[in-house]
Amino acid sequence: MASRFTDEMKRCIDAQEGELSRQYAPLAFDAADVKSGRVETNYKVVLIRLLAAHALQEKLSAAGYARALETVADSQLRRTIKKNLAEEREHTRLVYRLLKELGIEEAEADRSMTLALRAPSFDAPCYFAERAEGELDLILASMSLDTTGYIMISSNYRQSSYAPHSYASKAILEDEEEHDTFAATELMDAAKRFGTDKVNQGLREWVPRAANVFGPPDSGFTVDCIRFGLKVQDNRQLSELYLATLEQRVRYAGLQMPRLSTSYPYTLA
């Protein structure tokens, strides 16, 4: 059943592609183009900010899986955690390597995200990395971060006008699809193991965080990303796709989808 939901998500993503205009086509530039100045200066500025945010999201996800190893005792889950942790660490290295090719070291990239870390879009990954504990938080965090990550990379990064980011994203997607399937499968089992009341409460805590991961709609930064071909979809479209996908999974599991506010930052209605 998890694969059916993933296939439906892919169809939704494919149906949305190409709706917004782009100045540059997928795979238009490589690192040499950006470093040599053949691309306008603001393209490089926007690209570096986008890569820094992507790298930090991957790093926080890896930290969350490392934390889960300390708080989850189930042996089968621990095997999955170790696998996902190794893959998230590799994803992190991949994206920081892209930044280094542009002359940006990891520490510098992280410092540039200091203010962004306080935004609602980083609430879910920060909570996973710093405060999540136990099996239920692991399942709901995976549902929040792996599924949103899969949507973001599928909808946007794999079609980037910056070829190195597109290639890295396609490699990451192979792992993220498995992570997303794990989250969907475990959610269906969670109600039986923890009881619907406890899981529904967990959903009320995690779903607003997850919906905010994509960031504010129609922001100047996102408009620039779309114009430069670094993204395809606006953040509102991505959050709506995530919530529609999640609602199918929640209802199939016999759980209750939380009601959210209608605008970013999303809160319980």
Secondary structure as UniProt FT lines:
FT   HELIX           2..16
FT   TURN            17..18
FT   TURN            26..27
FT   HELIX           31..36
FT   HELIX           41..71
FT   HELIX           75..101
FT   TURN            102..103
FT   HELIX           106..112
FT   TURN            113..115
FT   HELIX           116..118
FT   HELIX           120..122
FT   HELIX           123..130
FT   HELIX           134..155
FT   HELIX           157..159
FT   HELIX           163..194
FT   HELIX           196..212
FT   TURN            213..214
FT   TURN            217..218
FT   HELIX           220..227
FT   TURN            228..229
FT   HELIX           235..252
FT   TURN            253..254
//
